[in-house]
Amino acid sequence: MARAAPYDRDKTLDAAMSLFWDKGYHATSLKDLEGALEMKPGSIYAAYKSKENLYLLAMERYFERFRGQFRDQIAQAPSPLQGLAGHLRGYAGLLPDDAKCQACMLLKTFVDTRTTEPAIAAQSQAYLDAMRHEIALAFQAAAAQGQVPENSDFNALARQFQAYVNALRLELHQGTAAKDLSVLTETMAQQIEALGLLAS
């Protein structure tokens, strides 16, 4: 009997992440996973133990990738505050079919599983909290450079910024016209940049 071809873990996790991100935990069937991962049911369970475990791994991959992109953007910007404003402006430049145009996988997960899959919902909440902490660190770095008042509530600023991001991603998911989205992102970015005026 011929052996099944070894699976590429990175490739299959990317495929699972994309599928789960699009359809959600409950709406994704084993048949969907078979097609996306190009694996038989037995191979999927042998590699990942359960649908829940595969979802948790896919969600972790999403979080690590998004956090890494955010960190890189802040580090490469002329200043932390400009990096934060630039992150918001970046949503206006995404192509309509770009996967990043979808609503946040973490937020979608929390809404989808809050009353049915407590372990998954709790992990999504933990990732959302961790992302908010990353944003707070960026505001702290801006304060250290004199761009934001040192007595600012960095957690509150991070929560506001995260709300902006979630709102923009929802607009993208809903197909908001590019012109309207551009106006919205610019308004939000300018509100972030205005914090620099308070520090001067």
Secondary structure as a PSIPRED ss2 file (coil, helix, strand):
# PSIPRED VFORMAT (PSIPRED V4.0)

   1 M C   1.000  0.000  0.000
   2 A C   1.000  0.000  0.000
   3 R C   1.000  0.000  0.000
   4 A C   1.000  0.000  0.000
   5 A C   1.000  0.000  0.000
   6 P C   1.000  0.000  0.000
   7 Y C   1.000  0.000  0.000
   8 D C   1.000  0.000  0.000
   9 R H   0.000  1.000  0.000
  10 D H   0.000  1.000  0.000
  11 K H   0.000  1.000  0.000
  12 T H   0.000  1.000  0.000
  13 L H   0.000  1.000  0.000
  14 D H   0.000  1.000  0.000
  15 A H   0.000  1.000  0.000
  16 A H   0.000  1.000  0.000
  17 M H   0.000  1.000  0.000
  18 S H   0.000  1.000  0.000
  19 L H   0.000  1.000  0.000
  20 F H   0.000  1.000  0.000
  21 W H   0.000  1.000  0.000
  22 D H   0.000  1.000  0.000
  23 K H   0.000  1.000  0.000
  24 G C   1.000  0.000  0.000
  25 Y C   1.000  0.000  0.000
  26 H C   1.000  0.000  0.000
  27 A C   1.000  0.000  0.000
  28 T C   1.000  0.000  0.000
  29 S C   1.000  0.000  0.000
  30 L H   0.000  1.000  0.000
  31 K H   0.000  1.000  0.000
  32 D H   0.000  1.000  0.000
  33 L H   0.000  1.000  0.000
  34 E H   0.000  1.000  0.000
  35 G H   0.000  1.000  0.000
  36 A H   0.000  1.000  0.000
  37 L H   0.000  1.000  0.000
  38 E C   1.000  0.000  0.000
  39 M C   1.000  0.000  0.000
  40 K C   1.000  0.000  0.000
  41 P H   0.000  1.000  0.000
  42 G H   0.000  1.000  0.000
  43 S H   0.000  1.000  0.000
  44 I H   0.000  1.000  0.000
  45 Y H   0.000  1.000  0.000
  46 A H   0.000  1.000  0.000
  47 A H   0.000  1.000  0.000
  48 Y H   0.000  1.000  0.000
  49 K C   1.000  0.000  0.000
  50 S C   1.000  0.000  0.000
  51 K H   0.000  1.000  0.000
  52 E H   0.000  1.000  0.000
  53 N H   0.000  1.000  0.000
  54 L H   0.000  1.000  0.000
  55 Y H   0.000  1.000  0.000
  56 L H   0.000  1.000  0.000
  57 L H   0.000  1.000  0.000
  58 A H   0.000  1.000  0.000
  59 M H   0.000  1.000  0.000
  60 E H   0.000  1.000  0.000
  61 R H   0.000  1.000  0.000
  62 Y H   0.000  1.000  0.000
  63 F H   0.000  1.000  0.000
  64 E H   0.000  1.000  0.000
  65 R H   0.000  1.000  0.000
  66 F H   0.000  1.000  0.000
  67 R H   0.000  1.000  0.000
  68 G H   0.000  1.000  0.000
  69 Q H   0.000  1.000  0.000
  70 F H   0.000  1.000  0.000
  71 R H   0.000  1.000  0.000
  72 D H   0.000  1.000  0.000
  73 Q H   0.000  1.000  0.000
  74 I H   0.000  1.000  0.000
  75 A H   0.000  1.000  0.000
  76 Q H   0.000  1.000  0.000
  77 A C   1.000  0.000  0.000
  78 P C   1.000  0.000  0.000
  79 S C   1.000  0.000  0.000
  80 P H   0.000  1.000  0.000
  81 L H   0.000  1.000  0.000
  82 Q H   0.000  1.000  0.000
  83 G H   0.000  1.000  0.000
  84 L H   0.000  1.000  0.000
  85 A H   0.000  1.000  0.000
  86 G H   0.000  1.000  0.000
  87 H H   0.000  1.000  0.000
  88 L H   0.000  1.000  0.000
  89 R H   0.000  1.000  0.000
  90 G H   0.000  1.000  0.000
  91 Y H   0.000  1.000  0.000
  92 A H   0.000  1.000  0.000
  93 G H   0.000  1.000  0.000
  94 L C   1.000  0.000  0.000
  95 L C   1.000  0.000  0.000
  96 P C   1.000  0.000  0.000
  97 D C   1.000  0.000  0.000
  98 D C   1.000  0.000  0.000
  99 A H   0.000  1.000  0.000
 100 K H   0.000  1.000  0.000
 101 C H   0.000  1.000  0.000
 102 Q C   1.000  0.000  0.000
 103 A C   1.000  0.000  0.000
 104 C C   1.000  0.000  0.000
 105 M H   0.000  1.000  0.000
 106 L H   0.000  1.000  0.000
 107 L H   0.000  1.000  0.000
 108 K H   0.000  1.000  0.000
 109 T H   0.000  1.000  0.000
 110 F H   0.000  1.000  0.000
 111 V H   0.000  1.000  0.000
 112 D H   0.000  1.000  0.000
 113 T H   0.000  1.000  0.000
 114 R C   1.000  0.000  0.000
 115 T C   1.000  0.000  0.000
 116 T C   1.000  0.000  0.000
 117 E C   1.000  0.000  0.000
 118 P H   0.000  1.000  0.000
 119 A H   0.000  1.000  0.000
 120 I H   0.000  1.000  0.000
 121 A H   0.000  1.000  0.000
 122 A H   0.000  1.000  0.000
 123 Q H   0.000  1.000  0.000
 124 S H   0.000  1.000  0.000
 125 Q H   0.000  1.000  0.000
 126 A H   0.000  1.000  0.000
 127 Y H   0.000  1.000  0.000
 128 L H   0.000  1.000  0.000
 129 D H   0.000  1.000  0.000
 130 A H   0.000  1.000  0.000
 131 M H   0.000  1.000  0.000
 132 R H   0.000  1.000  0.000
 133 H H   0.000  1.000  0.000
 134 E H   0.000  1.000  0.000
 135 I H   0.000  1.000  0.000
 136 A H   0.000  1.000  0.000
 137 L H   0.000  1.000  0.000
 138 A H   0.000  1.000  0.000
 139 F H   0.000  1.000  0.000
 140 Q H   0.000  1.000  0.000
 141 A H   0.000  1.000  0.000
 142 A H   0.000  1.000  0.000
 143 A H   0.000  1.000  0.000
 144 A H   0.000  1.000  0.000
 145 Q C   1.000  0.000  0.000
 146 G C   1.000  0.000  0.000
 147 Q C   1.000  0.000  0.000
 148 V C   1.000  0.000  0.000
 149 P C   1.000  0.000  0.000
 150 E C   1.000  0.000  0.000
 151 N C   1.000  0.000  0.000
 152 S C   1.000  0.000  0.000
 153 D C   1.000  0.000  0.000
 154 F H   0.000  1.000  0.000
 155 N H   0.000  1.000  0.000
 156 A H   0.000  1.000  0.000
 157 L H   0.000  1.000  0.000
 158 A H   0.000  1.000  0.000
 159 R H   0.000  1.000  0.000
 160 Q H   0.000  1.000  0.000
 161 F H   0.000  1.000  0.000
 162 Q H   0.000  1.000  0.000
 163 A H   0.000  1.000  0.000
 164 Y H   0.000  1.000  0.000
 165 V H   0.000  1.000  0.000
 166 N H   0.000  1.000  0.000
 167 A H   0.000  1.000  0.000
 168 L H   0.000  1.000  0.000
 169 R H   0.000  1.000  0.000
 170 L H   0.000  1.000  0.000
 171 E H   0.000  1.000  0.000
 172 L H   0.000  1.000  0.000
 173 H H   0.000  1.000  0.000
 174 Q C   1.000  0.000  0.000
 175 G C   1.000  0.000  0.000
 176 T C   1.000  0.000  0.000
 177 A C   1.000  0.000  0.000
 178 A H   0.000  1.000  0.000
 179 K H   0.000  1.000  0.000
 180 D H   0.000  1.000  0.000
 181 L H   0.000  1.000  0.000
 182 S H   0.000  1.000  0.000
 183 V H   0.000  1.000  0.000
 184 L H   0.000  1.000  0.000
 185 T H   0.000  1.000  0.000
 186 E H   0.000  1.000  0.000
 187 T H   0.000  1.000  0.000
 188 M H   0.000  1.000  0.000
 189 A H   0.000  1.000  0.000
 190 Q H   0.000  1.000  0.000
 191 Q H   0.000  1.000  0.000
 192 I H   0.000  1.000  0.000
 193 E H   0.000  1.000  0.000
 194 A C   1.000  0.000  0.000
 195 L H   0.000  1.000  0.000
 196 G H   0.000  1.000  0.000
 197 L H   0.000  1.000  0.000
 198 L H   0.000  1.000  0.000
 199 A H   0.000  1.000  0.000
 200 S C   1.000  0.000  0.000
